Amino acid sequence: MSWTVARHRFKRDPEKYTGVLKEYWKKKVQGTSMPTFENFTPYKLPKHERKTDFQVGITQGDLVYVTEGEKKGSIAKVYMYNPEYNHVMISDHTEQRILPKSRWTEGTTSHVIDMPKFMPLTSIKLAGKDKDENGKVSYVVADEVILKDQYYDDRYKRWLPRRFVKHHESVEIPWPAPEEVEDGELSTKESAALEKTWEFQTIGQPPVPEDALPELRNPYSQYKKRTLTALQAYKLNYPDMPLTKEQKIYLAKKQEQASAKKLTPLSDEIKEFIGSKMADHINKIESEAMLAHLEGLSKVPNPDFEKNMAELQQ
Amino acid sequence: MSLTPQQAFKKLPAKLHNFFLRYPPRPYAQYAAGKSTIDDPQRNPFFPNKNTTNGRWYDATYSRRRSADLFKTAYKFGLQDLLPPMPRKFYQDKFDNKNWMRGVLHQKKQKWERELPAKLEARKEAIENMDAIILEKRPRYKRQLEKQQQKKKTWF
């Protein structure tokens, strides 16, 4: 087990808690702070269950119909969707909270501030705004939304699904226009950003045509010659080291030993001696199997011996 | 059919012949019986030899395996004595001159096993001299012995 794995395995991870332990942990975390300072701590969705706003069907700028709470029955605008908690932040839906001075930001003048309240998806429904010929505004509230097909949305510069009211699939609720970002002094223009100035090159199409290479490089360069002049060869090869006196003595001795090692054929006397010993031994053997074995042994070839004999004959 | 020395020499295996070219057979050349120096003209090719100038040991020219191979081939042709002295023993010689472990030669056994023969001997001796031993402890036993002597049945 690596240290990285070990660190994760033994680390306290409240997100992994379930059931009673989860409740207990939530209380323990909140228990230290006064009710007025209570944190917004709904349960986090496990990572694999989290979805983006376009997957859920509610995004920034959408209109929603509030079905629960103080503002029940009103239409509000979505400020943002939080995938971690599966909640949305909507307009005109705030709560007053007391902020300790240590947490004040620039421009805060009071301890009491309006904090946007997160709404769970269960207490809102998606609404579509409709204007008739007379200019009268009406809203269509979708109990459930289904996402179908895909189209390229030029406003978002991406592919998006289409939204329909469930069971009334002729009624489409289009995605709201994204919030416009004003160009600053240093921002790059869209046309400039999208201009293609470079293309990926492959081996199939070398950047320089092959015929143009000799014009770029010197084909008669001296460094491309395959033959060396005598001077170059002299410079490249190191000279023979002069031998010391001891080395000369050593080499002479070695040569002497090499000549002394030269083989000589066996003399007739030795041959006779070996032969008589063998004859004495073999003549005593009665077993035919043993004699056959010895016959076989005497015929086993030996390459080294053949080489030596050839040398001796020369 | 008996072989003549010339006929027999033709049966000499090439491996042995090759060895004898380099190291002539024993009575015609002498070899050290053990380790020596590389300058020694009598150095044994089956033993490691020392280079006295640099102090290094040179491995044997013929390894244990090759030397055993040579010996066994030579033994089959009755030439084992012609080879230089071997660093190891073979066959009967190996068994006869084996350095037996002490435990193999004299088994230790358990204590009661070691003491059993002496114990049996002592017991046998005690049974034989039973009368004398009783007499020594109980003098009146003499009469009982005499009675036994009187009651002793004879064939006549």
Interface residues (C-beta under 8 A of the other chain):
Chain A: L263 T264 P265 L266 E269 I270 K271 E272 F273 I274 G275 S276 K277 M278 A279 D280 H281 I282 N283 H293 L294 E295 L297 S298 V300 P301 N302 D304 F305 E306 N308 L312
Chain B: S2 L3 T4 P5 Q6 Q7 A8 F9 K10 K11 L12 P13 A14 K15 H17 N18 F20 L21 R22 P24 P25 P27 Y28 T73 K76 F77 G78 L79 L82
